[in-house]
Amino acid sequence: MSNNPVRSIVIVGGGTAGWIAAAALSKLMPKSIRIKLVESEEIATVGVGEATIPQIQRLNGMLGLDENEFIRTTQASFKLGIEFVNWGRLGDRYMHTFGDPGINLANLHFHHYWLRARAEGSDASLWDYSLHAKVAYAGKFGRLDRVGNTSMTGLAYAFHFDAALYAAYLRKYAEAGGVTRIEGKIGRVNLDAETGFIASVSLERGDTIEGDLFIDCSGFRGLLIGEALGVSYHDWSKWLPCNRALAVACERTEPLLPYTRSTARSAGWQWRIPLQHRTGNGHVYSDGFIGDDEAARVLVDHLDGERIGEPRLLRFTTGRREAFWHKNCVAVGLSSGFLEPLESTSIHLIQSNISRLIELFPTRAFEPATIAEYNRRVGHEFELIRDFLILHYHQTARDDSEFWRYCAHMDVPESLKSKMELFRGNGLLHKDAEDLFRESSWMQVMIGQGLKPTGYHSMADRLSPEQLRLFLADVQRLIARAEGGLQGHAEFVEAYCKSDLQ
Ligand SMILES: Cc1cc2nc3c(=O)[nH]c(=O)nc-3n(C[C@H](O)[C@H](O)[C@H](O)COP(=O)(O)OP(=O)(O)OC[C@H]3O[C@@H](n4cnc5c(N)ncnc54)[C@H](O)[C@@H]3O)c2cc1C
């Protein structure tokens, strides 16, 4: 039996996607497979991508990175969730945290008990029962797996980091693992005349690099998947109309918050990402509703520290490739599609696509069934995330600008409509194994955006009114005790993982 194994992989692009791919493949694949990464210093990386979700810990763990060293090296801070300001209505704020609010009791999600208490006159917010929100708003942090001896889970967290330092860190890791970096601008992609597979890429200076499997990490342009192989792009901007971002850093301000802030503006939203050495900011907007100059003014008027440099304009189209893997080319990162950065999902998609590729690793026969399965899974994950993002825009009572009126009244995918309908009734939540966002994420955003169910699950009525009162009071007591025992976020960073870079 001949296994006909892939002997060489060529990664095109050295942004976050290229170096995550190189690091993961060098760690997990046999050393007999040669891995080359081609990048050009003449073509800048996108240079943003500083907020993550907890799944990144799996990548770091698989690579065997020491977490404190990773934080020091990338000027990182901790992230417990995203605070959304002015989204459902002007003046509203809520947090999409990485943890479940309250404690699920008798297999029933906590929010049903909260909904029942509300129906009976309580005015406590869902986030009064959220450990993550309490800790985040108190500006604290700790590595806490569990709350005391209870079934309440501790703090799930991710990171904010400097994207350029992260890519450099992974580059060092991948090169130490045997990846060869080739500096040079690719001028031509050479296809096999018979099969249409990519045979090699040629640099402008003349060298030609051959490979069996090509990973396209060339950014938005999709040098291999789009330009050379002609795989089309599905444009989702009718549902996610933001198509530009202006990014600028400002000086760090105190306190060092352990969460991202996303503030809705008249034609989009503004991010605030606290790092150890600076704060990253950006205004994501739709050019159909606001001009670039006005968008820049909105951004710089709302910085909370001294601006560092000039805002940088980035253009994008939210959507996905028709196929993510075509022939012997797999697109990873921005070349595969882009879901705007509202929920910090792009770096996750890079890592999940690389792990799917490794799980479904082909032979040189590039089995069509393998490629079809990969495309099915990635496409499904893209669509689930797409729906989650649309929810933030569509479920709003804002009607103070053309942009928000458009979002509130647009026709959304049926898959999202049915999830909203299910929740609107008795607060029930859909489940899908491929969904990156768990039930608790959907629930927090639906409630935070103002989608309040009319009822709750009947099981919540098993508790007597007194039992319900005691249960809810216990949850609050546990949270207060756990929060009281934690350090300030800045003190935690200072004590365990302060960067010594300037
Ligand atoms: C406004 C904005 C905000 C974002 N915020 C977040 C966030 O908070 N969290 C998150 O997870 N993600 C975020 N992202 C996404 C994140 O930035 C990207 O997913 C990530 O940086 C990966 O980019 P990339 O490596 O695919 O592409 P790029 O960074 O564009 O890298 C492309 C690489 O290809 C190389 N290249 C291109 N053409 C050639 C050629 N002809 N020859 C040789 N080399 C070539 C370039 O030199 C470069 O190295 C954001 C994106 C945008 C636009």
The ligand as an SDF file (V2000), in Angstrom:
LIG
                    3D

 53 58  0  0  0  0  0  0  0  0999 V2000
  -10.2140   46.3450   10.9190 C   0  0  0  0  0  0  0  0  0  0  0  0
   -9.8390   44.9600   11.3190 C   0  0  0  0  0  0  0  0  0  0  0  0
   -9.8160   44.6150   12.6800 C   0  0  0  0  0  0  0  0  0  0  0  0
   -9.5220   43.3040   13.0600 C   0  0  0  0  0  0  0  0  0  0  0  0
   -9.5540   42.9670   14.3820 N   0  0  0  0  0  0  0  0  0  0  0  0
   -9.4070   41.6680   14.7430 C   0  0  0  0  0  0  0  0  0  0  0  0
   -9.4910   41.2660   16.0950 C   0  0  0  0  0  0  0  0  0  0  0  0
   -9.6680   42.0780   17.0020 O   0  0  0  0  0  0  0  0  0  0  0  0
   -9.3690   39.9480   16.3680 N   0  0  0  0  0  0  0  0  0  0  0  0
   -9.1500   39.0220   15.3940 C   0  0  0  0  0  0  0  0  0  0  0  0
   -9.0920   37.8180   15.6970 O   0  0  0  0  0  0  0  0  0  0  0  0
   -8.9850   39.3860   14.1290 N   0  0  0  0  0  0  0  0  0  0  0  0
   -9.1100   40.6750   13.7720 C   0  0  0  0  0  0  0  0  0  0  0  0
   -8.9580   41.0340   12.4640 N   0  0  0  0  0  0  0  0  0  0  0  0
   -8.5280   40.0410   11.4870 C   0  0  0  0  0  0  0  0  0  0  0  0
   -7.0280   39.7950   11.5990 C   0  0  0  0  0  0  0  0  0  0  0  0
   -6.3170   41.0030   11.4760 O   0  0  0  0  0  0  0  0  0  0  0  0
   -6.5770   38.8410   10.5020 C   0  0  0  0  0  0  0  0  0  0  0  0
   -7.3860   37.6910   10.5330 O   0  0  0  0  0  0  0  0  0  0  0  0
   -5.1670   38.3860   10.7180 C   0  0  0  0  0  0  0  0  0  0  0  0
   -4.3200   39.4750   10.8610 O   0  0  0  0  0  0  0  0  0  0  0  0
   -4.7030   37.5170    9.5890 C   0  0  0  0  0  0  0  0  0  0  0  0
   -4.3750   38.2430    8.4590 O   0  0  0  0  0  0  0  0  0  0  0  0
   -3.6490   37.4440    7.2790 P   0  0  0  0  0  0  0  0  0  0  0  0
   -2.4190   36.8430    7.8380 O   0  0  0  0  0  0  0  0  0  0  0  0
   -4.6560   36.5630    6.6490 O   0  0  0  0  0  0  0  0  0  0  0  0
   -3.3060   38.5750    6.2110 O   0  0  0  0  0  0  0  0  0  0  0  0
   -2.2170   39.7510    6.2120 P   0  0  0  0  0  0  0  0  0  0  0  0
   -1.9100   40.2440    7.5740 O   0  0  0  0  0  0  0  0  0  0  0  0
   -2.7220   40.7540    5.2180 O   0  0  0  0  0  0  0  0  0  0  0  0
   -0.9010   39.0840    5.6540 O   0  0  0  0  0  0  0  0  0  0  0  0
   -0.7180   38.8280    4.2740 C   0  0  0  0  0  0  0  0  0  0  0  0
    0.7000   38.3520    4.0220 C   0  0  0  0  0  0  0  0  0  0  0  0
    0.7990   37.9500    2.6730 O   0  0  0  0  0  0  0  0  0  0  0  0
    1.9940   38.4490    2.1230 C   0  0  0  0  0  0  0  0  0  0  0  0
    1.8230   38.6320    0.6670 N   0  0  0  0  0  0  0  0  0  0  0  0
    0.7460   39.1400    0.0190 C   0  0  0  0  0  0  0  0  0  0  0  0
    0.9830   39.1600   -1.3050 N   0  0  0  0  0  0  0  0  0  0  0  0
    2.2290   38.6440   -1.4850 C   0  0  0  0  0  0  0  0  0  0  0  0
    3.0560   38.4330   -2.6130 C   0  0  0  0  0  0  0  0  0  0  0  0
    2.6690   38.7700   -3.8480 N   0  0  0  0  0  0  0  0  0  0  0  0
    4.2840   37.9000   -2.4150 N   0  0  0  0  0  0  0  0  0  0  0  0
    4.7040   37.5600   -1.1750 C   0  0  0  0  0  0  0  0  0  0  0  0
    3.9690   37.7490   -0.0780 N   0  0  0  0  0  0  0  0  0  0  0  0
    2.7590   38.2950   -0.2290 C   0  0  0  0  0  0  0  0  0  0  0  0
    2.2450   39.7630    2.8510 C   0  0  0  0  0  0  0  0  0  0  0  0
    3.6000   40.1420    2.8030 O   0  0  0  0  0  0  0  0  0  0  0  0
    1.7840   39.3830    4.2640 C   0  0  0  0  0  0  0  0  0  0  0  0
    2.8610   38.7830    4.9340 O   0  0  0  0  0  0  0  0  0  0  0  0
   -9.2110   42.3470   12.0750 C   0  0  0  0  0  0  0  0  0  0  0  0
   -9.1750   42.7210   10.7240 C   0  0  0  0  0  0  0  0  0  0  0  0
   -9.4920   44.0050   10.3430 C   0  0  0  0  0  0  0  0  0  0  0  0
   -9.4590   44.3740    8.8880 C   0  0  0  0  0  0  0  0  0  0  0  0
  1  2  1  0
  2  3  1  0
  2 52  2  0
  3  4  2  0
  4  5  1  0
  4 50  1  0
  5  6  2  0
  6  7  1  0
  6 13  1  0
  7  8  2  0
  7  9  1  0
  9 10  1  0
 10 11  2  0
 10 12  1  0
 12 13  2  0
 13 14  1  0
 14 15  1  0
 14 50  1  0
 15 16  1  0
 16 17  1  0
 16 18  1  0
 18 19  1  0
 18 20  1  0
 20 21  1  0
 20 22  1  0
 22 23  1  0
 23 24  1  0
 24 25  2  0
 24 26  1  0
 24 27  1  0
 27 28  1  0
 28 29  2  0
 28 30  1  0
 28 31  1  0
 31 32  1  0
 32 33  1  0
 33 34  1  0
 33 48  1  0
 34 35  1  0
 35 36  1  0
 35 46  1  0
 36 37  1  0
 36 45  1  0
 37 38  2  0
 38 39  1  0
 39 40  1  0
 39 45  2  0
 40 41  1  0
 40 42  2  0
 42 43  1  0
 43 44  2  0
 44 45  1  0
 46 47  1  0
 46 48  1  0
 48 49  1  0
 50 51  2  0
 51 52  1  0
 52 53  1  0
M  END
$$$$
